[in-house]
Amino acid sequence: MNIYESIDYIFANYLDVNVGYSEEEIEHEIHEELKDEDFKNQLYDEIAKTKSDTKFSWRLKFQEFNVRYFETEEEANNYARRIFGF
């Protein structure tokens, strides 16, 4: 069972480099997804869980989905905050 289903959905459908969205398109599409309150609540619940999950890494998540490479977890976390607004 994937406890980060909504996060993975956003990565696979909007952030993966193979999808081909620009930064502006990514932000627009995520904003559209967040209009669905159920999805928004689930996504933000998952994001909250990442903060206490010692095995979760934003840096590795960005690499897994071919988004971009970050040198540090802090850089990846800052970018995730910008994308997801947390």
C-alpha positions as CSV (number, residue, x, y, z in Angstrom):
1,M,0.0,0.0,0.0
2,N,1.3,3.4,-1.0
3,I,0.8,5.8,1.9
4,Y,1.8,8.7,-0.4
5,E,-0.6,8.1,-3.2
6,S,-1.6,11.7,-3.7
7,I,2.0,12.9,-3.7
8,D,2.9,10.2,-6.2
9,Y,-0.1,11.2,-8.3
10,I,1.1,14.8,-8.6
11,F,4.6,13.7,-9.3
12,A,3.6,11.2,-12.0
13,N,1.1,13.4,-13.7
14,Y,2.6,16.9,-13.5
15,L,6.1,17.0,-12.3
16,D,7.8,14.1,-14.1
17,V,10.0,15.6,-16.8
18,N,8.5,13.1,-19.3
19,V,5.2,14.8,-19.0
20,G,6.7,18.0,-20.4
21,Y,4.9,20.7,-18.4
22,S,6.6,24.1,-17.8
23,E,6.9,25.5,-14.3
24,E,3.8,27.7,-15.0
25,E,1.8,24.7,-16.3
26,I,2.7,22.6,-13.3
27,E,1.6,25.3,-10.8
28,H,-1.6,25.8,-12.8
29,E,-2.4,22.1,-12.9
30,I,-1.7,21.5,-9.2
31,H,-3.8,24.6,-8.4
32,E,-6.7,23.0,-10.4
33,E,-6.2,19.7,-8.6
34,L,-6.4,21.4,-5.2
35,K,-9.9,22.8,-6.0
36,D,-11.1,19.3,-5.1
37,E,-11.3,19.5,-1.3
38,D,-11.1,15.8,-0.8
39,F,-7.9,15.5,-2.9
40,K,-6.5,18.6,-1.2
41,N,-7.1,17.2,2.3
42,Q,-5.6,13.9,1.4
43,L,-2.5,15.5,-0.2
44,Y,-1.9,17.8,2.8
45,D,-2.4,14.9,5.2
46,E,0.3,13.0,3.3
47,I,2.6,16.0,3.3
48,A,2.2,16.3,7.0
49,K,3.1,12.6,7.4
50,T,6.3,13.1,5.5
51,K,7.5,15.4,8.2
52,S,7.7,12.6,10.8
53,D,8.6,9.8,8.3
54,T,12.3,9.4,8.7
55,K,12.4,7.2,5.6
56,F,10.8,9.8,3.3
57,S,13.0,12.0,1.2
58,W,11.9,14.8,-1.0
59,R,15.3,14.7,-2.7
60,L,14.8,11.0,-3.6
61,K,11.2,11.6,-4.6
62,F,12.2,14.2,-7.1
63,Q,14.9,11.9,-8.5
64,E,12.5,8.9,-8.6
65,F,10.1,10.8,-10.9
66,N,12.8,12.5,-13.0
67,V,11.9,16.0,-11.9
68,R,15.2,17.5,-11.0
69,Y,18.3,16.7,-9.0
70,F,19.0,18.4,-5.7
71,E,22.3,18.3,-3.9
72,T,20.6,18.4,-0.4
73,E,17.4,17.4,1.2
74,E,17.0,21.1,2.3
75,E,17.0,22.3,-1.4
76,A,14.5,19.6,-2.3
77,N,12.3,20.4,0.7
78,N,12.3,24.1,-0.2
79,Y,11.3,23.3,-3.8
80,A,8.5,21.0,-2.6
81,R,7.2,23.8,-0.3
82,R,7.0,26.1,-3.3
83,I,5.3,23.6,-5.5
84,F,2.8,22.3,-2.9
85,G,2.4,25.4,-0.8
86,F,3.2,24.0,2.6
